[in-house]
């Protein structure tokens, strides 16, 4: 499958400050992050009726995770990774089937939308900065539940895996830089098994 890169200014920066990550916790985090990206992307495209006809009737929360056999429509590529607990930048590419101008415009701020969704998830231990404003595509926030993309289970799996691996007191931070169309956004997930996050 061929892919088109989304806006390079809107990459997702990830940092994990805590004890060294083990492969299990790192794997759980990355698989859940891809599923969160899929849910947010499908949700945004479905809301704006920008999905191709073959995908139009598929609920966004059934987006197939790539590790289950089918190729992803949105890939999260590790653009850079640095030494330390974990410091990485994730870029997004979209399958050519979704690469029309309308879909690209909707998905170009995917990093900010993912951060917004995590911040609005209602999961204990999530602290947000500048994520109160709803992304442009979703205009009527008053009628939406906190966890509009149903990513709570993905966040709980990630937090539980990190806490079970001895990463208590660690902080997982997702951030995006300011672009022409969005402000910088940041959300922190505090790993504390005593309060559910």
PAVEX-170662 format. One record per residue: residue in one letter; x negated, y negated, z of N, C-alpha, C, O in turn. Coordinates in steps of 0.001 Angstrom, whole numbers, plus 500000, padded with zeros to 6 digits. Last residue first. Layout:
AXYZXYZXYZXYZ ...
! end
This chain:
X504084494450537875503359493954536711501928493845536990501158493442536118 X505278495251540193505863495719538939505127495241537720505511495597536606 X503854494463542373505057493696542052505621494070540688506363493291540090 X501744496217542630502614496019543795503859495225543488504830495286544242 X500143496210540396501105497295540543502058497107541727503082497786541802 X499317493734538460499479493919539904500532494988540117501723494690540023 X497984491907536081498129493324536405498134493490537918497094493398538571 X499513489363534350498740489685535547499024491119535933500181491505536094 X499301487965531335499941489103531986499030489512533133497904489957532910 X499904484797529910499023485667530694499860486760531337500968486522531817 X500039483012526898500772483764527898499761484673528596498878485244527956 X500159480101524890499379481031525705500298481729526694501212481123527254 X499815478048521972500637478783522930499754479782523667498743480248523143 X499635474950520274498919476087520867499836476735521908500547476041522635 X502374474242518019501480473887519114500741475144519582501176476264519314 X502657474458514424502959474906515788501933474376516786500785474101516439 X501880473487511924503309473618512208503645474044513634504812473997514022 X499137473360511838499891472230511282501352472273511694501999471232511805 X498276474783515074498221474727513608498996473501513146499455472702513961 X496451475707517923497358474729517329497167474770515816496037474788515329 X496060479253518487495558477886518351496632476984517756497599477458517159 X497316481460520947497215481043519551496750479598519537497018478829520461 X496784484256523175496868482827522865496777482598521368496241483418520623 X497100486351525927497357486217524496497480484736524206498199484026524908 X495308487993528468495795486717527946495930486792526431495016487230525734 X495412489801531344495432489971529895496052488705529320497193488373529642 X493599490167534251494475489263533512494294489518532023493181489461531500 X493511492276537206493023491843535894494053490935535223495229490939535586 X494577493322539476494036491970539561493488491456538240493044490311538162 X493715496617538616494488495725539478493796494369539571492578494291539727 X492898498704536973492643497330536547493465496324537344493868495291536810 X493185501487537179492366500767538150492043499339537777491023498804538211 X494949502682535526493531502886535215492623502079536128491420501990535883 X497400501787536305497050503166536640495577503464536393495020504391536982 X497325499219535114497332499348536575496904500753537003496134500903537952 X497386499920532382496260499151532918496181499291534439495094499462534991 X499836501301532259498594501976531858497379501248532420496438501889532888 X501614499243533085501478500476533870500178501191533541499482501647534449 X501309497397531002500965497007532370500748498243533237499810498290534032 X502252498977528833500904498402528836500454498080530253499351498444530659 X504887499574529586503927500655529300502496500153529391501630500820529958 X505925496941529766505855497783530961504868498937530760504093499247531665 X505789496177527074504983495469528069504838496297529336503756496354529921 X507632497959525967506241497958525492505327497279526497504217497748526748 X510021497259527300509431498590527499507966498665527038507157499358527654 X510314494519526296510069494822527705509470496206527932508502496331528683 X511135493930523798509730494327523939509366494667525378508233495061525654 X513553493008522556513482494264523291512054494807523387511796495976523101 X513805490495521572513269491503520653513077492871521320512507493782520721 X514825489021523747515564489045522493515074490126521529515868490630520735 X514959488904526709514122489810525920514782490050524569515242491155524283 X517032487050527442515614486758527649514733487599526743513849487065526074 X519544486752524793519037487284526065517561486925526212516910486544525240 X521022483803523364520101484928523269519700485432524646519532484637525572 X522460481511523386523208482758523271522305483982523221522796485098523048 X520641479401523500521559479585524621522291480923524565522708481427525608 X519212479123521152518608479890522242519609480220523336519447481221524034 X519662478820518079520606478778519187520123479667520329520558480810520467 X517529479134516168517970477816516592518856477805517843518795476843518608 X514763480540515033515880480881515903516377479602516578515709479060517458 X512721479307513592513651480186512892514881480498513718515955480704513153 X511067477884515372511973477190514472513066478074513891514203477636513720 X510884479427518597510365479222517250511464478671516345512644478963516536 X511800477569521484512077478694520609511461478431519244511513477296518770 X509750476513524075510445476152522851510607477384521981509661478144521772 X508205477707526059509628477522526288510391477209525008511552477595524869 X505511478008526037506276478959525228507781478792525430508555479654525012 X503510476693527572503977476117526315504687477147525435504488477161524220 X502589479532529155502203478139529009502633477675527625502168478209526618 X503604482057531521503549481449530201503157479987530250503364479299531249 X503012485169532926502985483723533162502758483040531829501837483390531091 X504285488144534061503998487366532856504093485893533200505115485421533699 X505141489347536346503694489326536141503299488554534892502111488322534666 X508082490856535138507368490291536276505865490399536041505379491435535587 X509561490006532077508777491001532808508012490300533926507369489275533697 X510893488330530384511446488509531718510700489534532552511162489898533634 X510135487564527831510548488950528062511189489180529423511950490132529593 X509085485181527028510518485200527308511028486590527694512233486774527867 X506417485834526500506737484868527543508195484887527955508511484633529117 X506737487535524308506165488064525554506532487144526712506913487614527784 X507776485671522452508569486840522841508060487444524146508858487826525002 X505611483861522227506913483387522702507739484565523220508333484482524295 X503720485599521104503466484997522422504775484512523034505025484725524221 X504998486066518649504717487189519554504496486664520971505027487223521930 X504982483467517611506259484128517870506087485322518807506936485564519665 X502254482999517298503025482164518226504355482816518584504805482729519726 X501762484988515319501052485014516612501823484204517650502025484674518769 X503396484159513157503690485396513872502995485458515227503586485936516195 X503685482089511381503449481754512787503692482972513678504140482835514816 X504302483277508954503016482590509099502694482191510537501528481976510866 X506809484397508554505821485167509308504503484437509552503661484941510294 X508228482541507012508782482982508293507701483619509159507677483406510371 X506588482333504752506853481138505566507375481523506946507008480900507943 X506777484958503800505472484443504245505682483225505140505027483097506174 X509480485010503048508982485887504108507664485396504671507456485417505884 X509442483035500981510325482896502134509819483746503310509739483258504437 X507599484045499064507345482777499775508199482621501023507713482115502034 X506967487601499482507561486457498787507403485211499655507106485313500846 X505896490008500519505023488855500317505641487735499485504909486984498840 X506894492490501048507439491368501817506734490050501526506962489067502231 X505421494148499427506874494190499277507551493040500030508668492655499684 X502851493884500408503213493116499217504720493089499004505249492119498462 X502745493603503943502847494439502749503355493591501591504182492698501772 X500618491252505530501972491717505260501966492525503964501272492178503008 X498375490857508247498596490989506813499970491604506619500430492388507449 X496874488935510818498026489687510321498042489700508803497762488692508155 X494205489315513186494804488666512024495945489542511530495977490744511793 X493003488908516409493803489751515534494392488881514430494999487844514698 X490079488874518242490984488070517445491686489011516479491040489816515808 X489049489653521607489229489957520196490189488974519553490998488332520223 X487467490803524290487733489520523635487856489832522159486881490233521523 X487185492538527180487770492597525849488037491171525386488764490426526043 X484812492462528852485938493360529109486686493592527802486808494734527360 X482182492230526412482833491800527648483941492780527935484000493839527311 X481582491270523068481169492020524248481815491407525484481970490189525571 X484296490839520734483074490414521412482807491283522630483706491945523149 X485621490983517467485629491546518820484290491203519453483257491267518787 X487821489996514836486546489904515554486724490510516932487824490545517484 X490055491041513634489191490159512842487834489976513505486819489819512827 X491919493742513466490955493167514399489960492364513560489124492938512861 X495146493315512116493741493657511880492860493004512933493043491830513253 X498184494557511933497419493706512838495967494148512717495604495235513168 X500479494605509268499303495182509921498664494131510806498617492952510455 X503725495261508460502856494218509001501688494925509678501893495754510565 X504606497667507610504861496534506733504027495332507168503667494488506347 X502611500672507876503292499508508449503556498438507392502823498321506410 X503363503948506616502512502754506621503284501539507159504483501408506912 X504296506595508865504603505737507726503751504471507782503449503973508866 X503198507963511190503173508542509861503478507618508696502950507843507606 X502991506782513642503955507878513511504086508352512066505022509088511756 X501406504602513662500801505835514119501761507020514050501376508145514368 X503023502477512949502163503078511926501565504400512369501246505241511528 X506392502542513950504998502311514319504095503084513368504387504230513026 X509089501322512123508265502509512369506845502149512765506145501504511984 X511615499606513764510448499455512897509498500608513171509136500851514322 X513886499515515204513481500828514718512314500725513743512055501657512981 X514503496933515691513882497651516790513532499088516399512934499807517199 X515802496083513420514396495710513598513732496501514709512521496719514675 X517762498474511626517608497608512800516127497328513076515295498229512977 X518190498303508229517415499003509256517284498080510467516735496986510333 X519278496997506121520203497570507093519506498344508200520167498976509023 X517069496103504568518024495156505133518907495738506224519252495030507170 X515278497595503162515082497502504612516173496705505315516193496642506545 X516038497387500510515791498720501034515645498723502565515869499756503197 X516150494547500057517366495361500176517144496735500800517997497203501555 X513750492870502242514159493403500942515357494338501110515564494872502199 X514657490276504556514168491633504312514586492080502916515664491710502450 X515725487863505214514593487851504287514012489235504040512979489359503383 X517613486871507028518032487659505862516961487685504772517249487549503584 X516799485841509382516816484925508235517207485619506930517138485020505857 X516919488108510985517703486924511354517850485973510174518906485368509987 X515016489748509740516426490131509726517311488926510015518340488741509365 X512645488342510326513053488537508932514525488913508824515214488449507916 X512622488487513149512612487194512466513119487326511029513925486515510574 X512623491308513537513675490456514088513768489120513388514864488660513064 X510256492101512283511535492577511769512676491694512265513589491368511507 X508439490695514022508479490428512583509819490873511980510449490110511248 X509022491875516540509173490429516341509301490113514847510178489344514452 X508433494591516012509765494187516470510012492700516231511086492311515772 X505691494458515233506718494981514328508105494500514722508872494049513871 X504544493450517614504426492681516358505503493140515376506161492309514751 X505140495634519282505704494309519579505666493441518322506647492770518001 X503570497596518047505019497771518084505729496448518404506798496173517860 X501022496537518514501489496706517134503004496860517100503658496312516213 X501033496671521335500943495369520672501425495474519231502158494603518763 X501070499443521713502232498654522114502215497268521485503270496738521136 X498515500058520739499695500661520118500955499878520467501815499672519611 X496902498520522519496908498236521082498120498843520373498696498204519492 X497502499678525087497701498257524819497822497996523317498754497317522886 X496711502338524678498108502038525014498409500575524709499453500263524136 X493939501911524234494794502486523199496260502183523434496978501813522505 X493126500907526713492933500086525516493833500588524379494420499789523649 X493689503100528339494386501833528578494285500926527351495252500254526993 X491890505004527117493322505253527242494095503937527383495042503688526637 X489308503890527330489919504073526016491425504293526097492163503817525234 X489104501347529899488877502711529429489652502876528120490554502088527832 X487470498211530355488626498978529900488232500410529562487161500655529007 X485893496987533268485778497521531916486988498379531574487465499166532392 X487966494719535204486985495795535071486956496304533634487895496073532872 X488763491577533602488904492557534665487825493610534503486872493415533749 X490372489978531196489387489725532247489662490647533416490662490511534121 X490831489976527900491144490783529071490032490556530067488879490902529812 X492277488133525296491172488314526231491682489119527422492814488951527877 X493006487429521962493290488290523108492064488321524005490944488511523531 X494599485432519570493398485650520379493797486417521636494791486097522287 X495918485707516433496211485940517842494912486229518571494200487172518224 X495911483170513870495479484446514434495835484503515913496027483473516559 X496599481043512159497550481517513167497187482898513698498075483713513950 X494914480437510135494885479538511299495724480087512448495578479645513587 X495519482180508102494340482491508927494226481585510144493517481920511093 X498630483332507241497888482132507595496724482435508538496939482899509658 X498271486737506068499050485588506516498099484454506883496881484625506831 X497261488570503221496910488004504528497807486814504838498069485982503970 X498959491276501830498603489870501677498353489304503062499143489530503979 X498360494643500637498732493669501666498252492275501300497279492106500566 X499474497757499213498701496519499145499265495505500138500457495498500442 X499151501169500000500000500000500000499103498765500000498092498727500702 
! end
